[in-house]
Amino acid sequence: MSEMINNSTKRKGKLKELILKLHSGESQDSVRAELIHALRSVPYGDVIEVEQELINEGLPESEVLKLCDIHSAVLHGNIDLPESDKIQPGHPVDVMLKENIELKKVTAQAYGVLMMVERSSHDNISDKILNLKTFFNSLYDADKHYQRKEYLLFPYLEKLEITGPPTVMWGKHDEIRKMLKDSIAFLQKENLSKEELTATAETLLKPALKGIDEMVIKEEEILFPMALDKLSNSDWFEISQQSLEIGFCLYDPPVEWVPKGTEKPDINDIQSGDGKIQLPSGSFTVEELQAILNTLPIDMTFVDKDDKVKYFSQSAERIFQRNRAILNRDVRLCHPPSSTHVVDKILKDFKSGERTRAPFWINMGKMIIHIEYFALRNKKGDYLGTLEVSHDIKRYKDIEGERRILSYE
């Protein structure tokens, strides 16, 4: 019968010993067996402190990064998580947990398609490749999830001198980003064979999916419990207020979280000093501007000079549905993979000055949808971004004769 280690110092010493055994090449199975025998469960705080101590004692961060997946796999299911109060809807951690749910849905779908390819008895896999393009484009949205951790959450941990785990996790983010980028580039190749796809699935596509799924475990078993323990409500509120600038990942929070005792910022706080947005031809309040943009009988979407979606109108007659999850997303990822080359060409022509507008029109049920892209430039001619304007022109094509203002009743 094993003697469980309950002393914190001895427990961390044993955990460090086990992690270093992994470093020396001992098998995961034998280390996991020893972990369960000696510790059974490990307080999540011990894992954080041991990672930090290993770095402080000279184990290179690159080595801790290599060990990260291994010791996370060994510890998975054996970490003793603290009981915390129910996380309120809209809290930054609640949002990231919901995003993780969506990411895991997509990785599961991608795994499913790869399995179908492996089991397929024929070589025509074009439909499977199209599905994979869509899934991997969606998964690159994880970049915004990771950026919110890196630029909003990690600085608060670093102020508390918790630097090791964020550094290691940031390194894993970069690995996942690279694998996703390489996966997307691979899937864009023409005439991919079943053999090419199957081979690359093992060396690139599946490792990318696994990286995302394992990051979910690291967050939910290590990072989030620690952050909830260490950060105050005011810290989380600041993180929440800045999150929209980076954007969300496959999930649009339906509510804004405001901790008790804190007043929700007034939208007018972002106006100029006199409470007005002043333009050369006039002025209005933010409320007035929002009403104007949402009343126009058109859909508008603004993409900045870096090709990121920054704004969309919310009119009652909206044709193409949008939600805030697309904000700060690369506009190419908002289109079907089959049309990304056209989007690239339009942006290239706008940036070079070769074109200033690109109109298209399609039939959609009883509607005729006119879609036009406009290059936006300042007075110097510098490219500022692209404006997409869409509306149903069927009503205008059906107009006959005249209807003067005097006929209004």
Summary of the structure (lengths in Angstrom):
residues: 409
radius of gyration: 26.1
end to end distance: 91.9
largest distance: 96.2
contacts: 1139
relative contact order: 0.09
helix: 57%
strand: 12%
